[in-house]
Amino acid sequence: MLHRHLTGPLLEALADTPAVLVNGARQTGKSTLAQSAEVAAQKRKYLTFDDPGILAAAKRDPNGFVADLNSLDYFG
């Protein structure tokens, strides 16, 4: 797999931030970056709003969704 130039900054952000939003244009490698081996080794949860259940839960109760992130079983 190709090394992404943003891997370092993403890992740096994750070092002191509990969540990081990876945002950008379609088909530019955001999911690939977020699910890369370097990031996966950190045992981080990968959530996507492309999953209808996750999106519905976040829309239904945004504050509760964020508060319950530690109990979710969604992994990339």
PyMOL Python script that loads the backbone (N, CA, C, O; Angstrom):
from pymol import cmd

cmd.read_pdbstr("""\
ATOM      1  N   MET A   1       0.846  -1.173   0.000  1.00  0.00           N
ATOM      2  CA  MET A   1       0.000   0.000   0.000  1.00  0.00           C
ATOM      3  C   MET A   1       0.896   1.242   0.000  1.00  0.00           C
ATOM      4  O   MET A   1       1.969   1.256   0.603  1.00  0.00           O
ATOM      5  N   LEU A   2       0.440   2.248  -0.669  1.00  0.00           N
ATOM      6  CA  LEU A   2       1.180   3.510  -0.723  1.00  0.00           C
ATOM      7  C   LEU A   2       1.143   4.231   0.622  1.00  0.00           C
ATOM      8  O   LEU A   2       0.138   4.196   1.333  1.00  0.00           O
ATOM      9  N   HIS A   3       2.238   4.873   0.954  1.00  0.00           N
ATOM     10  CA  HIS A   3       2.279   5.697   2.153  1.00  0.00           C
ATOM     11  C   HIS A   3       1.619   7.039   1.827  1.00  0.00           C
ATOM     12  O   HIS A   3       1.958   7.673   0.828  1.00  0.00           O
ATOM     13  N   ARG A   4       0.704   7.456   2.649  1.00  0.00           N
ATOM     14  CA  ARG A   4       0.011   8.737   2.455  1.00  0.00           C
ATOM     15  C   ARG A   4       0.783   9.840   3.162  1.00  0.00           C
ATOM     16  O   ARG A   4       1.255   9.656   4.284  1.00  0.00           O
ATOM     17  N   HIS A   5       0.908  10.967   2.514  1.00  0.00           N
ATOM     18  CA  HIS A   5       1.629  12.102   3.095  1.00  0.00           C
ATOM     19  C   HIS A   5       0.976  12.613   4.379  1.00  0.00           C
ATOM     20  O   HIS A   5       1.649  13.210   5.218  1.00  0.00           O
ATOM     21  N   LEU A   6      -0.309  12.387   4.536  1.00  0.00           N
ATOM     22  CA  LEU A   6      -1.009  12.877   5.728  1.00  0.00           C
ATOM     23  C   LEU A   6      -0.992  11.884   6.886  1.00  0.00           C
ATOM     24  O   LEU A   6      -1.572  12.160   7.936  1.00  0.00           O
ATOM     25  N   THR A   7      -0.337  10.731   6.717  1.00  0.00           N
ATOM     26  CA  THR A   7      -0.299   9.753   7.799  1.00  0.00           C
ATOM     27  C   THR A   7       0.345  10.348   9.045  1.00  0.00           C
ATOM     28  O   THR A   7      -0.199  10.215  10.142  1.00  0.00           O
ATOM     29  N   GLY A   8       1.483  10.996   8.897  1.00  0.00           N
ATOM     30  CA  GLY A   8       2.169  11.615  10.044  1.00  0.00           C
ATOM     31  C   GLY A   8       1.315  12.638  10.762  1.00  0.00           C
ATOM     32  O   GLY A   8       1.146  12.554  11.978  1.00  0.00           O
ATOM     33  N   PRO A   9       0.766  13.615  10.027  1.00  0.00           N
ATOM     34  CA  PRO A   9      -0.097  14.598  10.701  1.00  0.00           C
ATOM     35  C   PRO A   9      -1.337  13.965  11.348  1.00  0.00           C
ATOM     36  O   PRO A   9      -1.786  14.424  12.398  1.00  0.00           O
ATOM     37  N   LEU A  10      -1.887  12.920  10.731  1.00  0.00           N
ATOM     38  CA  LEU A  10      -3.050  12.252  11.325  1.00  0.00           C
ATOM     39  C   LEU A  10      -2.657  11.576  12.638  1.00  0.00           C
ATOM     40  O   LEU A  10      -3.362  11.709  13.638  1.00  0.00           O
ATOM     41  N   LEU A  11      -1.545  10.856  12.642  1.00  0.00           N
ATOM     42  CA  LEU A  11      -1.082  10.197  13.865  1.00  0.00           C
ATOM     43  C   LEU A  11      -0.737  11.225  14.944  1.00  0.00           C
ATOM     44  O   LEU A  11      -0.985  10.996  16.128  1.00  0.00           O
ATOM     45  N   GLU A  12      -0.175  12.335  14.538  1.00  0.00           N
ATOM     46  CA  GLU A  12       0.149  13.411  15.491  1.00  0.00           C
ATOM     47  C   GLU A  12      -1.135  13.967  16.110  1.00  0.00           C
ATOM     48  O   GLU A  12      -1.189  14.207  17.316  1.00  0.00           O
ATOM     49  N   ALA A  13      -2.154  14.169  15.298  1.00  0.00           N
ATOM     50  CA  ALA A  13      -3.428  14.679  15.805  1.00  0.00           C
ATOM     51  C   ALA A  13      -4.082  13.669  16.744  1.00  0.00           C
ATOM     52  O   ALA A  13      -4.656  14.048  17.765  1.00  0.00           O
ATOM     53  N   LEU A  14      -3.998  12.387  16.400  1.00  0.00           N
ATOM     54  CA  LEU A  14      -4.600  11.354  17.238  1.00  0.00           C
ATOM     55  C   LEU A  14      -3.867  11.175  18.565  1.00  0.00           C
ATOM     56  O   LEU A  14      -4.433  10.642  19.519  1.00  0.00           O
ATOM     57  N   ALA A  15      -2.621  11.614  18.632  1.00  0.00           N
ATOM     58  CA  ALA A  15      -1.835  11.461  19.857  1.00  0.00           C
ATOM     59  C   ALA A  15      -2.400  12.281  21.013  1.00  0.00           C
ATOM     60  O   ALA A  15      -2.255  11.898  22.174  1.00  0.00           O
ATOM     61  N   ASP A  16      -3.042  13.406  20.701  1.00  0.00           N
ATOM     62  CA  ASP A  16      -3.556  14.241  21.784  1.00  0.00           C
ATOM     63  C   ASP A  16      -5.021  14.645  21.604  1.00  0.00           C
ATOM     64  O   ASP A  16      -5.519  15.529  22.300  1.00  0.00           O
ATOM     65  N   THR A  17      -5.700  13.992  20.668  1.00  0.00           N
ATOM     66  CA  THR A  17      -7.096  14.308  20.391  1.00  0.00           C
ATOM     67  C   THR A  17      -7.885  13.002  20.307  1.00  0.00           C
ATOM     68  O   THR A  17      -7.457  12.094  19.595  1.00  0.00           O
ATOM     69  N   PRO A  18      -9.007  12.869  20.996  1.00  0.00           N
ATOM     70  CA  PRO A  18      -9.734  11.603  20.984  1.00  0.00           C
ATOM     71  C   PRO A  18     -10.405  11.263  19.649  1.00  0.00           C
ATOM     72  O   PRO A  18     -10.664  10.094  19.362  1.00  0.00           O
ATOM     73  N   ALA A  19     -10.683  12.275  18.842  1.00  0.00           N
ATOM     74  CA  ALA A  19     -11.327  12.032  17.552  1.00  0.00           C
ATOM     75  C   ALA A  19     -10.786  13.016  16.522  1.00  0.00           C
ATOM     76  O   ALA A  19     -10.505  14.174  16.832  1.00  0.00           O
ATOM     77  N   VAL A  20     -10.648  12.536  15.308  1.00  0.00           N
ATOM     78  CA  VAL A  20     -10.171  13.373  14.214  1.00  0.00           C
ATOM     79  C   VAL A  20     -11.087  13.149  13.027  1.00  0.00           C
ATOM     80  O   VAL A  20     -11.336  12.008  12.639  1.00  0.00           O
ATOM     81  N   LEU A  21     -11.585  14.219  12.453  1.00  0.00           N
ATOM     82  CA  LEU A  21     -12.403  14.158  11.258  1.00  0.00           C
ATOM     83  C   LEU A  21     -11.488  14.203  10.040  1.00  0.00           C
ATOM     84  O   LEU A  21     -10.659  15.103   9.906  1.00  0.00           O
ATOM     85  N   VAL A  22     -11.649  13.223   9.155  1.00  0.00           N
ATOM     86  CA  VAL A  22     -10.920  13.220   7.885  1.00  0.00           C
ATOM     87  C   VAL A  22     -11.951  13.599   6.831  1.00  0.00           C
ATOM     88  O   VAL A  22     -12.855  12.819   6.528  1.00  0.00           O
ATOM     89  N   ASN A  23     -11.815  14.786   6.280  1.00  0.00           N
ATOM     90  CA  ASN A  23     -12.817  15.340   5.386  1.00  0.00           C
ATOM     91  C   ASN A  23     -12.159  15.720   4.063  1.00  0.00           C
ATOM     92  O   ASN A  23     -10.997  16.124   4.041  1.00  0.00           O
ATOM     93  N   GLY A  24     -12.882  15.595   2.983  1.00  0.00           N
ATOM     94  CA  GLY A  24     -12.348  15.992   1.692  1.00  0.00           C
ATOM     95  C   GLY A  24     -13.224  15.513   0.554  1.00  0.00           C
ATOM     96  O   GLY A  24     -14.296  14.946   0.766  1.00  0.00           O
ATOM     97  N   ALA A  25     -12.752  15.748  -0.649  1.00  0.00           N
ATOM     98  CA  ALA A  25     -13.492  15.380  -1.860  1.00  0.00           C
ATOM     99  C   ALA A  25     -13.643  13.867  -1.959  1.00  0.00           C
ATOM    100  O   ALA A  25     -12.922  13.110  -1.309  1.00  0.00           O
ATOM    101  N   ARG A  26     -14.590  13.449  -2.781  1.00  0.00           N
ATOM    102  CA  ARG A  26     -14.826  12.013  -2.991  1.00  0.00           C
ATOM    103  C   ARG A  26     -13.629  11.341  -3.640  1.00  0.00           C
ATOM    104  O   ARG A  26     -12.934  11.931  -4.467  1.00  0.00           O
ATOM    105  N   GLN A  27     -13.405  10.099  -3.250  1.00  0.00           N
ATOM    106  CA  GLN A  27     -12.411   9.214  -3.870  1.00  0.00           C
ATOM    107  C   GLN A  27     -10.995   9.792  -3.859  1.00  0.00           C
ATOM    108  O   GLN A  27     -10.270   9.700  -4.850  1.00  0.00           O
ATOM    109  N   THR A  28     -10.611  10.389  -2.726  1.00  0.00           N
ATOM    110  CA  THR A  28      -9.262  10.939  -2.621  1.00  0.00           C
ATOM    111  C   THR A  28      -8.392  10.174  -1.639  1.00  0.00           C
ATOM    112  O   THR A  28      -7.253  10.569  -1.391  1.00  0.00           O
ATOM    113  N   GLY A  29      -8.911   9.073  -1.067  1.00  0.00           N
ATOM    114  CA  GLY A  29      -8.116   8.236  -0.181  1.00  0.00           C
ATOM    115  C   GLY A  29      -8.351   8.456   1.302  1.00  0.00           C
ATOM    116  O   GLY A  29      -7.541   8.022   2.120  1.00  0.00           O
ATOM    117  N   LYS A  30      -9.445   9.122   1.670  1.00  0.00           N
ATOM    118  CA  LYS A  30      -9.723   9.382   3.082  1.00  0.00           C
ATOM    119  C   LYS A  30      -9.912   8.079   3.859  1.00  0.00           C
ATOM    120  O   LYS A  30      -9.301   7.894   4.912  1.00  0.00           O
ATOM    121  N   SER A  31     -10.742   7.189   3.358  1.00  0.00           N
ATOM    122  CA  SER A  31     -10.984   5.915   4.042  1.00  0.00           C
ATOM    123  C   SER A  31      -9.734   5.058   4.065  1.00  0.00           C
ATOM    124  O   SER A  31      -9.438   4.409   5.068  1.00  0.00           O
ATOM    125  N   THR A  32      -9.006   5.055   2.973  1.00  0.00           N
ATOM    126  CA  THR A  32      -7.758   4.297   2.907  1.00  0.00           C
ATOM    127  C   THR A  32      -6.783   4.798   3.954  1.00  0.00           C
ATOM    128  O   THR A  32      -6.133   3.998   4.626  1.00  0.00           O
ATOM    129  N   LEU A  33      -6.672   6.107   4.102  1.00  0.00           N
ATOM    130  CA  LEU A  33      -5.800   6.693   5.106  1.00  0.00           C
ATOM    131  C   LEU A  33      -6.264   6.316   6.515  1.00  0.00           C
ATOM    132  O   LEU A  33      -5.460   5.876   7.338  1.00  0.00           O
ATOM    133  N   ALA A  34      -7.541   6.486   6.788  1.00  0.00           N
ATOM    134  CA  ALA A  34      -8.070   6.228   8.125  1.00  0.00           C
ATOM    135  C   ALA A  34      -7.973   4.761   8.524  1.00  0.00           C
ATOM    136  O   ALA A  34      -7.888   4.451   9.712  1.00  0.00           O
ATOM    137  N   GLN A  35      -7.984   3.854   7.550  1.00  0.00           N
ATOM    138  CA  GLN A  35      -7.912   2.425   7.829  1.00  0.00           C
ATOM    139  C   GLN A  35      -6.524   1.839   7.548  1.00  0.00           C
ATOM    140  O   GLN A  35      -6.362   0.619   7.523  1.00  0.00           O
ATOM    141  N   SER A  36      -5.538   2.689   7.340  1.00  0.00           N
ATOM    142  CA  SER A  36      -4.190   2.225   7.023  1.00  0.00           C
ATOM    143  C   SER A  36      -3.589   1.456   8.195  1.00  0.00           C
ATOM    144  O   SER A  36      -4.048   1.585   9.330  1.00  0.00           O
ATOM    145  N   ALA A  37      -2.575   0.667   7.919  1.00  0.00           N
ATOM    146  CA  ALA A  37      -1.935  -0.157   8.945  1.00  0.00           C
ATOM    147  C   ALA A  37      -1.379   0.688  10.076  1.00  0.00           C
ATOM    148  O   ALA A  37      -1.474   0.298  11.240  1.00  0.00           O
ATOM    149  N   GLU A  38      -0.801   1.838   9.757  1.00  0.00           N
ATOM    150  CA  GLU A  38      -0.224   2.700  10.797  1.00  0.00           C
ATOM    151  C   GLU A  38      -1.293   3.204  11.770  1.00  0.00           C
ATOM    152  O   GLU A  38      -1.061   3.271  12.978  1.00  0.00           O
ATOM    153  N   VAL A  39      -2.443   3.551  11.243  1.00  0.00           N
ATOM    154  CA  VAL A  39      -3.524   4.054  12.095  1.00  0.00           C
ATOM    155  C   VAL A  39      -4.206   2.890  12.809  1.00  0.00           C
ATOM    156  O   VAL A  39      -4.550   3.002  13.986  1.00  0.00           O
ATOM    157  N   ALA A  40      -4.401   1.780  12.110  1.00  0.00           N
ATOM    158  CA  ALA A  40      -5.043   0.608  12.722  1.00  0.00           C
ATOM    159  C   ALA A  40      -4.223   0.067  13.881  1.00  0.00           C
ATOM    160  O   ALA A  40      -4.787  -0.478  14.830  1.00  0.00           O
ATOM    161  N   ALA A  41      -2.910   0.204  13.824  1.00  0.00           N
ATOM    162  CA  ALA A  41      -2.046  -0.269  14.904  1.00  0.00           C
ATOM    163  C   ALA A  41      -2.304   0.488  16.195  1.00  0.00           C
ATOM    164  O   ALA A  41      -1.931   0.017  17.270  1.00  0.00           O
ATOM    165  N   GLN A  42      -2.932   1.644  16.111  1.00  0.00           N
ATOM    166  CA  GLN A  42      -3.249   2.463  17.282  1.00  0.00           C
ATOM    167  C   GLN A  42      -4.509   1.962  17.998  1.00  0.00           C
ATOM    168  O   GLN A  42      -4.890   2.509  19.033  1.00  0.00           O
ATOM    169  N   LYS A  43      -5.155   0.926  17.452  1.00  0.00           N
ATOM    170  CA  LYS A  43      -6.395   0.368  18.023  1.00  0.00           C
ATOM    171  C   LYS A  43      -7.489   1.432  18.114  1.00  0.00           C
ATOM    172  O   LYS A  43      -8.210   1.512  19.108  1.00  0.00           O
ATOM    173  N   ARG A  44      -7.601   2.240  17.073  1.00  0.00           N
ATOM    174  CA  ARG A  44      -8.620   3.285  17.015  1.00  0.00           C
ATOM    175  C   ARG A  44      -9.880   2.746  16.368  1.00  0.00           C
ATOM    176  O   ARG A  44      -9.820   1.842  15.535  1.00  0.00           O
ATOM    177  N   LYS A  45     -11.010   3.292  16.747  1.00  0.00           N
ATOM    178  CA  LYS A  45     -12.277   2.936  16.119  1.00  0.00           C
ATOM    179  C   LYS A  45     -12.425   3.725  14.830  1.00  0.00           C
ATOM    180  O   LYS A  45     -12.090   4.907  14.771  1.00  0.00           O
ATOM    181  N   TYR A  46     -12.926   3.066  13.808  1.00  0.00           N
ATOM    182  CA  TYR A  46     -13.208   3.719  12.535  1.00  0.00           C
ATOM    183  C   TYR A  46     -14.710   3.738  12.355  1.00  0.00           C
ATOM    184  O   TYR A  46     -15.337   2.685  12.244  1.00  0.00           O
ATOM    185  N   LEU A  47     -15.288   4.914  12.324  1.00  0.00           N
ATOM    186  CA  LEU A  47     -16.724   5.076  12.105  1.00  0.00           C
ATOM    187  C   LEU A  47     -16.936   5.847  10.824  1.00  0.00           C
ATOM    188  O   LEU A  47     -16.197   6.781  10.514  1.00  0.00           O
ATOM    189  N   THR A  48     -17.961   5.443  10.079  1.00  0.00           N
ATOM    190  CA  THR A  48     -18.293   6.168   8.856  1.00  0.00           C
ATOM    191  C   THR A  48     -19.784   6.452   8.821  1.00  0.00           C
ATOM    192  O   THR A  48     -20.604   5.594   9.150  1.00  0.00           O
ATOM    193  N   PHE A  49     -20.116   7.648   8.423  1.00  0.00           N
ATOM    194  CA  PHE A  49     -21.520   7.997   8.285  1.00  0.00           C
ATOM    195  C   PHE A  49     -22.109   7.424   6.999  1.00  0.00           C
ATOM    196  O   PHE A  49     -23.279   7.663   6.698  1.00  0.00           O
ATOM    197  N   ASP A  50     -21.320   6.675   6.241  1.00  0.00           N
ATOM    198  CA  ASP A  50     -21.857   5.914   5.115  1.00  0.00           C
ATOM    199  C   ASP A  50     -22.657   4.716   5.614  1.00  0.00           C
ATOM    200  O   ASP A  50     -23.469   4.162   4.874  1.00  0.00           O
ATOM    201  N   ASP A  51     -22.432   4.312   6.867  1.00  0.00           N
ATOM    202  CA  ASP A  51     -23.197   3.236   7.496  1.00  0.00           C
ATOM    203  C   ASP A  51     -24.523   3.833   7.971  1.00  0.00           C
ATOM    204  O   ASP A  51     -24.521   4.712   8.832  1.00  0.00           O
ATOM    205  N   PRO A  52     -25.660   3.373   7.427  1.00  0.00           N
ATOM    206  CA  PRO A  52     -26.952   3.978   7.786  1.00  0.00           C
ATOM    207  C   PRO A  52     -27.260   3.935   9.278  1.00  0.00           C
ATOM    208  O   PRO A  52     -27.872   4.868   9.799  1.00  0.00           O
ATOM    209  N   GLY A  53     -26.857   2.889   9.972  1.00  0.00           N
ATOM    210  CA  GLY A  53     -27.126   2.790  11.407  1.00  0.00           C
ATOM    211  C   GLY A  53     -26.352   3.832  12.205  1.00  0.00           C
ATOM    212  O   GLY A  53     -26.891   4.443  13.128  1.00  0.00           O
ATOM    213  N   ILE A  54     -25.102   4.029  11.849  1.00  0.00           N
ATOM    214  CA  ILE A  54     -24.283   5.027  12.540  1.00  0.00           C
ATOM    215  C   ILE A  54     -24.814   6.424  12.265  1.00  0.00           C
ATOM    216  O   ILE A  54     -24.928   7.241  13.179  1.00  0.00           O
ATOM    217  N   LEU A  55     -25.138   6.700  11.008  1.00  0.00           N
ATOM    218  CA  LEU A  55     -25.668   8.016  10.648  1.00  0.00           C
ATOM    219  C   LEU A  55     -26.982   8.291  11.367  1.00  0.00           C
ATOM    220  O   LEU A  55     -27.192   9.393  11.873  1.00  0.00           O
ATOM    221  N   ALA A  56     -27.871   7.295  11.415  1.00  0.00           N
ATOM    222  CA  ALA A  56     -29.162   7.480  12.085  1.00  0.00           C
ATOM    223  C   ALA A  56     -28.970   7.745  13.570  1.00  0.00           C
ATOM    224  O   ALA A  56     -29.644   8.607  14.135  1.00  0.00           O
ATOM    225  N   ALA A  57     -28.059   7.018  14.211  1.00  0.00           N
ATOM    226  CA  ALA A  57     -27.815   7.219  15.643  1.00  0.00           C
ATOM    227  C   ALA A  57     -27.262   8.616  15.904  1.00  0.00           C
ATOM    228  O   ALA A  57     -27.656   9.268  16.871  1.00  0.00           O
ATOM    229  N   ALA A  58     -26.361   9.073  15.058  1.00  0.00           N
ATOM    230  CA  ALA A  58     -25.776  10.407  15.231  1.00  0.00           C
ATOM    231  C   ALA A  58     -26.816  11.502  15.007  1.00  0.00           C
ATOM    232  O   ALA A  58     -26.802  12.519  15.701  1.00  0.00           O
ATOM    233  N   LYS A  59     -27.711  11.304  14.051  1.00  0.00           N
ATOM    234  CA  LYS A  59     -28.745  12.309  13.782  1.00  0.00           C
ATOM    235  C   LYS A  59     -29.808  12.318  14.881  1.00  0.00           C
ATOM    236  O   LYS A  59     -30.301  13.374  15.276  1.00  0.00           O
ATOM    237  N   ARG A  60     -30.150  11.132  15.365  1.00  0.00           N
ATOM    238  CA  ARG A  60     -31.217  11.005  16.364  1.00  0.00           C
ATOM    239  C   ARG A  60     -30.825  11.684  17.683  1.00  0.00           C
ATOM    240  O   ARG A  60     -31.635  12.387  18.287  1.00  0.00           O
ATOM    241  N   ASP A  61     -29.595  11.474  18.119  1.00  0.00           N
ATOM    242  CA  ASP A  61     -29.151  12.013  19.411  1.00  0.00           C
ATOM    243  C   ASP A  61     -27.657  12.305  19.335  1.00  0.00           C
ATOM    244  O   ASP A  61     -26.850  11.506  19.810  1.00  0.00           O
ATOM    245  N   PRO A  62     -27.275  13.444  18.741  1.00  0.00           N
ATOM    246  CA  PRO A  62     -25.852  13.743  18.559  1.00  0.00           C
ATOM    247  C   PRO A  62     -25.050  13.729  19.855  1.00  0.00           C
ATOM    248  O   PRO A  62     -23.949  13.180  19.891  1.00  0.00           O
ATOM    249  N   ASN A  63     -25.579  14.320  20.911  1.00  0.00           N
ATOM    250  CA  ASN A  63     -24.850  14.354  22.179  1.00  0.00           C
ATOM    251  C   ASN A  63     -24.704  12.956  22.767  1.00  0.00           C
ATOM    252  O   ASN A  63     -23.632  12.595  23.252  1.00  0.00           O
ATOM    253  N   GLY A  64     -25.755  12.182  22.727  1.00  0.00           N
ATOM    254  CA  GLY A  64     -25.703  10.814  23.229  1.00  0.00           C
ATOM    255  C   GLY A  64     -24.778   9.946  22.388  1.00  0.00           C
ATOM    256  O   GLY A  64     -24.083   9.081  22.920  1.00  0.00           O
ATOM    257  N   PHE A  65     -24.767  10.173  21.081  1.00  0.00           N
ATOM    258  CA  PHE A  65     -23.889   9.418  20.181  1.00  0.00           C
ATOM    259  C   PHE A  65     -22.431   9.629  20.563  1.00  0.00           C
ATOM    260  O   PHE A  65     -21.667   8.670  20.677  1.00  0.00           O
ATOM    261  N   VAL A  66     -22.049  10.881  20.758  1.00  0.00           N
ATOM    262  CA  VAL A  66     -20.663  11.188  21.125  1.00  0.00           C
ATOM    263  C   VAL A  66     -20.353  10.642  22.519  1.00  0.00           C
ATOM    264  O   VAL A  66     -19.268  10.105  22.744  1.00  0.00           O
ATOM    265  N   ALA A  67     -21.286  10.771  23.443  1.00  0.00           N
ATOM    266  CA  ALA A  67     -21.058  10.288  24.809  1.00  0.00           C
ATOM    267  C   ALA A  67     -20.888   8.774  24.849  1.00  0.00           C
ATOM    268  O   ALA A  67     -20.167   8.254  25.700  1.00  0.00           O
ATOM    269  N   ASP A  68     -21.548   8.062  23.933  1.00  0.00           N
ATOM    270  CA  ASP A  68     -21.499   6.597  23.925  1.00  0.00           C
ATOM    271  C   ASP A  68     -20.420   6.019  23.018  1.00  0.00           C
ATOM    272  O   ASP A  68     -20.388   4.806  22.814  1.00  0.00           O
ATOM    273  N   LEU A  69     -19.550   6.835  22.477  1.00  0.00           N
ATOM    274  CA  LEU A  69     -18.541   6.321  21.544  1.00  0.00           C
ATOM    275  C   LEU A  69     -17.679   5.219  22.155  1.00  0.00           C
ATOM    276  O   LEU A  69     -17.279   4.300  21.439  1.00  0.00           O
ATOM    277  N   ASN A  70     -17.387   5.278  23.423  1.00  0.00           N
ATOM    278  CA  ASN A  70     -16.556   4.256  24.050  1.00  0.00           C
ATOM    279  C   ASN A  70     -17.231   2.897  24.104  1.00  0.00           C
ATOM    280  O   ASN A  70     -16.548   1.878  24.202  1.00  0.00           O
ATOM    281  N   SER A  71     -18.561   2.859  24.043  1.00  0.00           N
ATOM    282  CA  SER A  71     -19.263   1.589  24.136  1.00  0.00           C
ATOM    283  C   SER A  71     -19.603   0.992  22.771  1.00  0.00           C
ATOM    284  O   SER A  71     -20.126  -0.120  22.709  1.00  0.00           O
ATOM    285  N   LEU A  72     -19.323   1.694  21.689  1.00  0.00           N
ATOM    286  CA  LEU A  72     -19.635   1.171  20.361  1.00  0.00           C
ATOM    287  C   LEU A  72     -18.682   0.046  19.983  1.00  0.00           C
ATOM    288  O   LEU A  72     -17.511   0.056  20.365  1.00  0.00           O
ATOM    289  N   ASP A  73     -19.185  -0.907  19.243  1.00  0.00           N
ATOM    290  CA  ASP A  73     -18.382  -2.039  18.796  1.00  0.00           C
ATOM    291  C   ASP A  73     -18.022  -1.957  17.332  1.00  0.00           C
ATOM    292  O   ASP A  73     -17.734  -2.986  16.720  1.00  0.00           O
ATOM    293  N   TYR A  74     -18.025  -0.777  16.746  1.00  0.00           N
ATOM    294  CA  TYR A  74     -17.725  -0.607  15.331  1.00  0.00           C
ATOM    295  C   TYR A  74     -16.225  -0.414  15.143  1.00  0.00           C
ATOM    296  O   TYR A  74     -15.642   0.530  15.676  1.00  0.00           O
ATOM    297  N   PHE A  75     -15.620  -1.289  14.401  1.00  0.00           N
ATOM    298  CA  PHE A  75     -14.195  -1.186  14.090  1.00  0.00           C
ATOM    299  C   PHE A  75     -14.033  -1.338  12.585  1.00  0.00           C
ATOM    300  O   PHE A  75     -14.785  -2.063  11.933  1.00  0.00           O
ATOM    301  N   GLY A  76     -13.032  -0.639  12.042  1.00  0.00           N
ATOM    302  CA  GLY A  76     -12.761  -0.711  10.614  1.00  0.00           C
ATOM    303  C   GLY A  76     -12.202  -2.029  10.197  1.00  0.00           C
ATOM    304  O   GLY A  76     -11.923  -2.236   9.016  1.00  0.00           O
TER     305      GLY A  76
END
""", "prot")
cmd.dss("prot")
cmd.show_as("cartoon", "prot")
cmd.util.cbc("prot")
cmd.orient("prot")
